[in-house]
Amino acid sequence: MSGRMRHFVQKSMLCTLVTITLISLAKFLYSYFFLPFSPSTSLIILILFTTFYLFKSTISNRGHADATTLIPPPGPLSIPIFGNWLQVGNDLNHRLLAAMSQEYGPIFLLKLGSKNLAVVSDPELANQVLHTQGVEFGSRPRNVVFDIFTGNGQDMVFTIYGDHWRKMRRIMTLPFFTNKVVHHYSDMWEEEMDLVVGDLKSNEIKVMIRTSGIVIRKGLQLMLYNIMYRMMFDSKFESQEDPFFIEATKFNSERSRLAQSFEYNYGDFIPLLRPFLKGYLNKCRDLQGRRLAFFNNNYVEKRRKIMAANGENHKSSCAIDHIIDAQMKGEISEENVIYIVENINVAAIETTLWSMEWAIAELVNNPRVQSKIRQEISTVLKDQLVTESNLHELPYLQATVKETLRLHTPIPLLVPHMNLKEEKLGGYTIPKESKVVVNAWWLANNPSWWKNPEEFRPERFLEEECATDAVAGGKVDFRYLPFGVGRRSCPGIILAVTNFRTCHCKIGIKF
């Protein structure tokens, strides 16, 4: 039997098994997706699509009969239409993918409906994706929901790698993410952090901590929003009860919920089912319209009016002034301006908040570490106040920050990458337009590479891991990538790390 015929027979057998499976799934699909036709009709449609897949695959393989064999990464057996979706479910979290990597290897491929997901769980392969082949894997995958929330890629985080991305990154970096900006705003950060510390020192809060405990998330959230809104708009919220603060946090929270939900996966993975997403997508469009109008009407337009009133005498006093100036010079559009604001609200505020919450939780649960930080501050700084300028004198504090980011990687799978063309990776062929994720959490928590990785032990960064750093200044250790690395790494590393260290000192050790 020829190889082509054997391949056809194998697919025929697989499709027979799939047909049997579809019979048992018909009622489930009918009830779950509220299909406007009977289970038997839906079954017939699914079988027709299965048959179409079989012959389409067979015909397309003929074109490669004389070509070099293309070897995809290993992975679980996929079935037509659904791929591996029914096997792995919706929640493709970093722990599940880490467990799968131990079965299928450091790179494996999942089929999610019509889409491919390549998962990388090895430092050398991470180096290939993020650095050596950073151009080939430099684009971002998008989906029907993210197209709504990014204006079809008008932002910086999810736009395709190219001239537009380079322009957007440069325009965002200058007013937000440089050492000069960090030093300029350091007094303001400390002022906002001292307000949180002042609240924690109040007698009322002390009593609550001793009796029933407190939830400090809102206080941290207000602090971070004020830091970023003062940098971005030269504006701040007066309190947690400020109507604008309530509205901003509500909009951002709902945006995150809709964008990260698994409710829309079926329509994204299987185009046949996309019509049933209409209600969900309308909800996303409505939220995004109101959210962008909130940013524009209350903040961006306010700065435009101030700039226009001052004319040529205007001196930029916040980040949005620089961004609006770039737009007035024709470098970017008005839509790009508002989507930069969108990126800052999601990427610069919410992820930092998650990390700070984990940091405080670890210090509360590890009084030994908290005591050592206090002792270091007392010994090194004596009677001096902790400031951004003397953080470098506190190595144990810095090690504690690194350990928090290792154990609780802010974005465990980093922001996904995509290859626009078919590419080679680790000896395998990655199909074009595959979603490629690097499991940064597993790189930093794999016992093959780290000693007792489940233990919160800052000393590891002063002992066996003393050369490992989150901010790449030289040779990068690809086991430790809390902010990614390479062309599509987080541009706010300097800002985030400095903010994080200061927060550790001023707030974390108060508990």
Buried (B, 14 or more C-beta within 10 A) or exposed (E): EEEEEEBBEEBEEBBEEBBEBBBEBBEEBBEEEEBEEEBEEBBBBBBEBBEEBBEEEBEEBEEEEEEEEEEBBEBBEBBBBBBBBEEBEEEBEBEEBBEBBEEBBBBBBBBBBBBBBBBBBBBEBBBBBBBEBBEBBBBBBBBBBBBBBBBEBBBBBBBBBEEBBEBBBEBBBBBBBBEEBBEEBBEBBBEBBBBBBEBBEEEEBEEEBEEEEBEBEEBBBBBBBBBBBBBBBBBBBEEEEBEBBEBBBEBBEBBBEBBEEEEBBBBBBBEBBBEBBEEBBEBBEEBBEEBBEBBBEBBBEBBBEBBEEEEEEBEBEBBBBBBBBBBEEEBBEEBBBBBBBBBBBBBBBBBBBEBBBBBBBBBEEBEEBBEBBEEBBEEBBEEEEBBBEBBEBBBBBBBBBBBBBBBBBBBBBBBBBBBBEEBBBBEBBBBEBBBBBBBBBBBBBBEEBBEEBEEBBBBBBBEEBEEBBBEBEEEBBBBBBBBBBBBBBBBBBBBBBBBBBBBBBBBBBBB
